[in-house]
């Protein structure tokens, strides 16, 4: 693997889009660990290029670009899946700027990418190069710009018009996921619509931890098991679990009509709707269900009130605030889940939460002061930024 990575990096300067997110690789391949161990970080013009931003308590922005899922293949596949050729300062200097902006007709793909990278960068749009590349690739019918043959390809007048329309939305700071209308989550491609919450890379890690738990703990090869997701958004968590566990049945709830409709749409599109029940409801301590669950999972709103005003424009301007704001200390819905979990879980059941890094200690204190809820904090797991992000609470027997 070390020699393989070395050969990839020797091909030229590469930008490893979403490098921190390589820790999300599924089922065995741990390229992230290898990279971290050997420090094979690609550099461009003498500085480290990472798709990574700092936010309150490490909260992810929706425009962080996911690394594509690692595949068992050869050097070329790895380089095409994870690397995008870095645009140099020479590439960004275009004498045809006015033509690109006002003209019509065919012109090179790289000219369009370079022009909009410069426009985004000047306007302060985060990840300007990745934004331009994703939009152009999308218009051309590709998942990633690394799959396009830019030197042998011109945009037609129609494609140019479409690129310009989408890039203007990005200039308005619309998240790239909403612009494209879709985004990958683990093994699934999900439709995305504003204002439904955009699943972050951290949530893929939450599902991966739960996946290992279900594999190692339940050992249910034939028996069905039931999962409750609280705050389903686009349905990313429930649908990912249904896809990977054919014996699972999920109940997904959300307070907003838009989220419920989008989850149903994605479930039908992925042919997973026969094992999914979606309900629009306000989850609180008085909620009731007809069945009990083996697992309760949630990426609840957990941003503190004091942190809401520091969020980026992509978040504040487009995503539903009720999916973000968790109250004064970010624990509003988390307390309701803890309060209700013991009567919703089957014996031996567990609760899995994505939380603010300040929350694990607060959850432990809350459980110590409320022993009647019969839950025990049995695991705290770190995200790819090494922050305590995921909590497992198990029902005491």
C-alpha positions as CSV (number, residue, x, y, z in Angstrom):
1,X,0.0,0.0,0.0
2,X,2.8,2.4,0.8
3,X,4.5,1.9,-2.6
4,X,1.1,2.2,-4.2
5,X,0.4,5.6,-2.6
6,X,3.9,6.7,-3.5
7,X,3.3,6.0,-7.2
8,X,0.0,7.9,-7.1
9,X,1.6,11.0,-5.6
10,X,4.6,10.9,-8.0
11,X,2.2,11.5,-10.9
12,X,2.0,15.2,-10.0
13,X,0.5,17.6,-7.5
14,X,-2.9,16.4,-6.4
15,X,-5.5,17.8,-4.1
16,X,-6.9,15.0,-2.0
17,X,-10.5,16.2,-1.7
18,X,-12.0,15.4,1.7
19,X,-8.9,13.8,3.1
20,X,-10.1,13.7,6.7
21,X,-13.2,11.9,5.6
22,X,-11.2,8.9,4.3
23,X,-11.7,7.5,7.7
24,X,-15.3,6.6,6.6
25,X,-14.2,3.7,4.4
26,X,-16.5,0.8,4.9
27,X,-15.8,-2.8,5.8
28,X,-12.1,-3.3,6.1
29,X,-10.2,-0.9,3.8
30,X,-8.6,1.7,6.0
31,X,-6.7,4.0,3.7
32,X,-7.1,6.8,6.2
33,X,-5.0,4.8,8.7
34,X,-2.3,4.2,6.2
35,X,-2.2,7.9,5.3
36,X,-2.1,9.0,8.9
37,X,0.6,6.5,9.7
38,X,2.9,7.4,6.8
39,X,2.0,11.1,6.5
40,X,1.5,10.9,2.7
41,X,-0.3,14.2,2.4
42,X,-0.3,15.8,-1.0
43,X,1.0,19.3,-1.2
44,X,0.5,22.0,-3.7
45,X,2.7,25.1,-4.0
46,X,4.3,24.3,-0.7
47,X,1.2,24.2,1.5
48,X,-1.1,21.5,2.7
49,X,-4.5,21.4,0.9
50,X,-7.3,19.8,3.0
51,X,-11.1,20.1,2.6
52,X,-11.6,21.0,6.3
53,X,-13.1,23.9,8.1
54,X,-13.3,24.9,11.8
55,X,-16.8,25.4,13.3
56,X,-18.3,25.5,16.7
57,X,-17.3,22.3,18.5
58,X,-16.2,20.8,15.2
59,X,-19.6,21.0,13.6
60,X,-19.4,20.2,9.9
61,X,-20.6,22.4,7.1
62,X,-22.6,21.0,4.3
63,X,-20.1,21.9,1.6
64,X,-17.3,19.7,2.9
65,X,-16.6,17.4,-0.1
66,X,-16.8,13.7,0.6
67,X,-14.0,11.4,-0.5
68,X,-15.4,8.8,-2.9
69,X,-15.7,5.3,-1.5
70,X,-12.5,3.3,-1.7
71,X,-12.7,0.4,-4.1
72,X,-10.5,-2.7,-4.4
73,X,-8.7,-1.7,-7.5
74,X,-5.4,-0.5,-8.9
75,X,-3.4,2.7,-8.7
76,X,-5.4,4.4,-11.4
77,X,-8.7,3.8,-9.7
78,X,-7.4,5.2,-6.4
79,X,-6.0,8.3,-8.1
80,X,-9.2,8.9,-10.1
81,X,-11.5,8.3,-7.1
82,X,-9.7,10.4,-4.6
83,X,-7.5,12.9,-6.4
84,X,-8.2,15.9,-8.5
85,X,-5.5,17.6,-10.4
86,X,-4.7,20.8,-8.7
87,X,-5.4,23.9,-10.8
88,X,-2.3,26.0,-10.9
89,X,-2.1,29.8,-10.9
90,X,-1.2,29.6,-14.6
91,X,-4.4,27.7,-15.2
92,X,-6.5,30.3,-13.4
93,X,-5.2,33.1,-15.6
94,X,-7.6,33.4,-18.5
95,X,-7.4,36.0,-21.2
96,X,-11.0,35.0,-22.3
97,X,-12.7,36.0,-19.0
98,X,-15.1,38.3,-20.8
99,X,-15.9,35.6,-23.3
100,X,-16.6,33.1,-20.6
101,X,-18.9,35.4,-18.9
102,X,-20.8,36.9,-21.8
103,X,-20.1,34.9,-24.8
104,X,-21.8,31.9,-26.3
105,X,-20.7,28.8,-28.1
106,X,-18.4,25.9,-27.3
107,X,-15.3,26.3,-25.1
108,X,-13.0,24.1,-23.1
109,X,-14.2,22.5,-19.9
110,X,-11.0,23.5,-18.0
111,X,-11.7,27.2,-18.9
112,X,-15.1,27.0,-17.3
113,X,-13.7,25.3,-14.2
114,X,-10.8,27.8,-13.9
115,X,-13.1,30.8,-14.4
116,X,-15.6,29.8,-11.8
117,X,-12.9,28.7,-9.3
118,X,-11.6,32.3,-9.6
119,X,-15.0,33.8,-9.2
120,X,-15.9,31.6,-6.2
121,X,-12.5,32.4,-4.6
122,X,-12.9,36.1,-5.1
123,X,-16.4,36.0,-3.6
124,X,-15.2,34.0,-0.6
125,X,-17.2,30.9,-1.4
126,X,-15.7,27.9,0.5
127,X,-14.0,25.2,-1.5
128,X,-14.0,27.2,-4.7
129,X,-12.2,24.6,-6.9
130,X,-14.2,21.6,-5.7
131,X,-17.4,23.6,-6.1
132,X,-16.6,24.4,-9.7
133,X,-15.5,20.9,-10.5
134,X,-18.6,19.2,-9.0
135,X,-21.0,21.5,-10.9
136,X,-19.3,21.1,-14.2
137,X,-19.0,17.3,-13.7
138,X,-22.7,17.2,-12.8
139,X,-23.8,19.1,-15.9
140,X,-21.7,16.7,-18.0
141,X,-23.3,13.7,-16.4
142,X,-20.4,12.6,-14.1
143,X,-20.2,12.0,-10.4
144,X,-16.8,13.6,-10.1
145,X,-14.6,15.9,-12.2
146,X,-11.8,13.3,-12.1
147,X,-13.9,11.1,-14.4
148,X,-14.1,13.8,-17.1
149,X,-11.6,14.1,-19.9
150,X,-11.2,17.9,-19.8
151,X,-8.6,18.3,-22.4
152,X,-10.7,16.5,-25.0
153,X,-14.0,18.1,-24.1
154,X,-15.8,21.4,-24.8
155,X,-18.9,22.6,-23.2
156,X,-21.7,23.2,-25.6
157,X,-23.8,26.4,-25.4
158,X,-26.5,24.5,-23.6
159,X,-24.1,23.0,-21.1
160,X,-22.5,26.4,-20.6
161,X,-25.9,28.0,-19.8
162,X,-26.6,25.2,-17.3
163,X,-23.2,25.5,-15.6
164,X,-23.6,29.3,-15.3
165,X,-27.1,28.8,-13.7
166,X,-25.8,26.4,-11.1
167,X,-22.7,28.4,-10.4
168,X,-24.7,31.5,-9.7
169,X,-26.6,29.5,-7.1
170,X,-23.3,28.6,-5.5
171,X,-22.4,32.3,-5.5
172,X,-25.5,32.8,-3.4
173,X,-23.9,30.3,-1.0
174,X,-26.4,27.5,-1.7
175,X,-24.8,24.2,-0.5
176,X,-23.5,22.1,-3.3
177,X,-25.7,19.2,-2.3
178,X,-28.8,21.3,-2.9
179,X,-27.4,22.5,-6.2
180,X,-26.7,19.0,-7.5
181,X,-30.0,17.7,-6.1
182,X,-28.3,14.6,-4.8
183,X,-25.4,13.3,-2.7
184,X,-23.8,10.1,-1.7
185,X,-24.1,8.6,1.8
186,X,-22.1,5.5,2.3
187,X,-23.4,3.1,-0.4
188,X,-26.4,5.1,-1.3
189,X,-27.2,8.0,-3.6
190,X,-29.8,10.3,-2.0
191,X,-32.0,13.0,-3.4
192,X,-31.3,16.3,-1.6
193,X,-33.8,19.2,-1.3
194,X,-33.8,22.4,0.8
195,X,-34.4,22.9,3.6
196,X,-34.0,19.3,4.7
197,X,-30.8,18.7,6.7
198,X,-27.8,17.6,4.7
199,X,-26.1,14.5,6.1
200,X,-22.5,15.1,7.2
201,X,-19.5,12.9,6.9
202,X,-19.6,12.4,10.7
203,X,-23.0,10.7,10.4
204,X,-21.5,8.1,8.1
205,X,-19.1,7.3,10.9
206,X,-22.1,7.0,13.3
207,X,-23.7,4.5,11.0
208,X,-20.4,2.6,10.7
209,X,-20.1,2.3,14.5
210,X,-23.7,1.0,14.7
211,X,-23.0,-1.4,11.8
212,X,-20.1,-3.0,13.7
213,X,-22.3,-3.1,16.8
214,X,-25.1,-4.9,15.0
215,X,-22.6,-7.3,13.4
216,X,-20.8,-8.2,16.5
217,X,-23.5,-8.0,19.1
218,X,-26.8,-9.1,17.6
219,X,-25.7,-12.0,15.4
220,X,-29.2,-12.1,13.9
221,X,-28.8,-13.9,10.6
222,X,-32.5,-14.8,10.3
223,X,-34.4,-12.9,13.0
224,X,-35.8,-9.5,12.2
225,X,-34.8,-6.5,14.4
226,X,-36.4,-3.1,14.7
227,X,-34.7,0.3,14.5
228,X,-36.1,3.7,15.4
229,X,-34.5,6.8,13.9
230,X,-35.4,10.1,15.5
231,X,-35.0,13.1,13.2
232,X,-34.7,11.3,9.9
233,X,-34.0,14.3,7.6
234,X,-33.3,12.8,4.1
235,X,-33.5,9.2,5.5
236,X,-29.8,8.7,5.3
237,X,-29.3,6.7,8.5
238,X,-32.4,4.5,8.2
239,X,-32.0,3.8,4.5
240,X,-28.3,2.9,4.9
241,X,-29.1,0.5,7.7
242,X,-32.0,-1.1,5.7
243,X,-29.7,-1.4,2.7
244,X,-27.0,-3.2,4.7
245,X,-29.3,-5.3,6.9
246,X,-32.0,-7.1,4.9
247,X,-33.5,-8.4,8.2
248,X,-34.0,-4.9,9.6
249,X,-37.2,-2.9,9.9
250,X,-37.0,0.9,10.5
251,X,-39.4,3.5,11.9
252,X,-38.2,7.0,11.0
253,X,-39.8,10.1,12.5
254,X,-39.2,13.8,11.9
255,X,-41.0,17.0,12.9
256,X,-41.1,18.5,9.4
257,X,-43.2,17.6,6.5
258,X,-40.4,18.2,4.1
259,X,-38.1,15.7,5.8
260,X,-40.8,13.0,5.9
261,X,-41.6,13.5,2.2
262,X,-38.0,13.4,1.2
263,X,-37.3,10.2,3.3
264,X,-40.3,8.5,1.6
265,X,-39.1,9.6,-1.8
266,X,-35.6,8.3,-1.2
267,X,-36.9,5.0,0.2
268,X,-39.1,4.4,-2.8
269,X,-36.3,5.4,-5.2
270,X,-34.0,2.9,-3.5
271,X,-36.7,0.2,-3.3
272,X,-36.4,0.1,0.5
273,X,-39.9,1.4,1.3
274,X,-41.3,-2.0,2.1
275,X,-39.3,-2.2,5.4
276,X,-39.6,1.5,6.4
277,X,-42.4,3.4,8.2
278,X,-42.1,7.1,8.2
279,X,-44.0,9.4,10.5
280,X,-44.3,13.1,11.0
281,X,-44.3,13.8,14.7
282,X,-42.8,15.8,17.5
283,X,-40.7,13.4,19.5
284,X,-41.1,14.1,23.2
285,X,-41.3,12.3,26.5
286,X,-45.0,11.3,26.0
287,X,-44.5,9.7,22.6
288,X,-45.8,6.1,22.1
289,X,-45.2,3.4,19.5
290,X,-46.9,0.1,18.8
291,X,-43.6,-1.8,19.0
292,X,-40.4,-1.8,21.0
293,X,-37.0,-1.4,19.3
294,X,-33.6,-3.1,19.4
295,X,-31.9,0.2,18.5
296,X,-32.7,3.8,18.7
297,X,-30.4,6.0,16.6
298,X,-30.4,9.8,16.1
299,X,-28.3,12.6,14.9
300,X,-30.4,15.1,16.9
301,X,-30.2,18.9,16.7
302,X,-27.3,19.6,19.1
303,X,-25.9,23.0,18.4
304,X,-25.9,25.3,21.4
305,X,-27.8,28.6,21.3
306,X,-24.6,30.6,21.7
307,X,-23.1,28.8,18.6
308,X,-26.0,29.3,16.2
309,X,-25.0,32.8,15.3
310,X,-21.5,31.6,14.3
311,X,-22.7,29.2,11.6
312,X,-21.7,29.7,8.0
313,X,-24.1,31.2,5.5
314,X,-24.6,27.8,3.7
315,X,-26.1,26.5,6.9
316,X,-28.1,29.5,8.2
317,X,-29.5,30.5,4.8
318,X,-30.7,27.1,3.6
319,X,-31.1,24.4,6.2
320,X,-34.0,24.1,8.6
321,X,-32.9,25.5,11.9
322,X,-35.0,23.0,13.9
323,X,-32.6,20.3,12.6
324,X,-29.7,22.3,14.0
325,X,-30.6,24.1,17.2
326,X,-30.6,21.9,20.3
327,X,-31.4,24.5,22.9
328,X,-29.3,26.5,25.4
329,X,-26.9,23.6,25.9
330,X,-27.7,21.6,22.8
331,X,-29.2,18.8,25.0
332,X,-32.9,19.4,24.4
333,X,-33.9,16.4,22.3
334,X,-31.1,14.3,23.7
335,X,-32.7,14.5,27.2
336,X,-36.1,13.5,25.7
337,X,-34.4,10.5,24.0
338,X,-32.8,9.4,27.3
339,X,-36.0,10.0,29.2
340,X,-38.0,7.9,26.8
341,X,-35.4,5.3,25.7
342,X,-35.9,2.8,28.5
343,X,-39.6,2.2,27.7
344,X,-39.1,2.1,24.0
345,X,-36.2,-0.4,23.9
346,X,-36.4,-4.1,24.0
347,X,-34.2,-5.9,26.7
348,X,-30.6,-5.5,25.8
349,X,-31.4,-2.6,23.4
350,X,-29.2,0.4,22.8
351,X,-29.3,4.1,21.9
352,X,-26.8,5.6,19.4
353,X,-26.3,9.3,19.3
354,X,-24.2,11.8,17.4
355,X,-23.5,14.7,19.7
356,X,-21.5,17.8,20.4
357,X,-18.0,17.0,21.7
358,X,-19.0,18.7,25.0
359,X,-22.0,16.4,25.4
360,X,-20.6,12.9,26.4
361,X,-19.6,14.2,29.9
362,X,-22.9,16.0,30.2
363,X,-24.8,12.8,29.3
364,X,-22.8,10.8,31.9
365,X,-23.7,13.3,34.6
366,X,-27.3,13.4,33.5
367,X,-27.5,9.6,33.7
368,X,-25.8,9.5,37.1
369,X,-28.5,11.9,38.4
370,X,-31.4,10.0,36.7
371,X,-30.9,6.3,37.5
372,X,-34.6,5.7,36.9
373,X,-34.0,5.9,33.1
374,X,-32.1,2.6,33.4
375,X,-29.5,3.6,30.7
376,X,-25.7,3.2,30.9
377,X,-23.2,5.1,28.8
378,X,-21.1,2.2,27.5
379,X,-19.2,3.8,24.7
380,X,-17.9,7.1,23.4
381,X,-16.3,7.2,20.0
382,X,-14.2,9.9,18.3
383,X,-14.8,11.3,14.8
384,X,-12.1,11.8,12.1
385,X,-11.0,15.0,13.9
386,X,-10.5,13.0,17.1
387,X,-13.4,14.7,18.9
388,X,-15.7,12.7,21.1
389,X,-18.7,12.6,18.8
390,X,-20.7,9.4,19.2
391,X,-22.3,7.9,22.2
392,X,-23.7,4.4,22.9
393,X,-26.2,4.0,25.7
394,X,-27.4,0.5,26.7
395,X,-30.4,-0.5,28.6
396,X,-29.6,-2.0,32.0
397,X,-31.0,-5.5,32.5
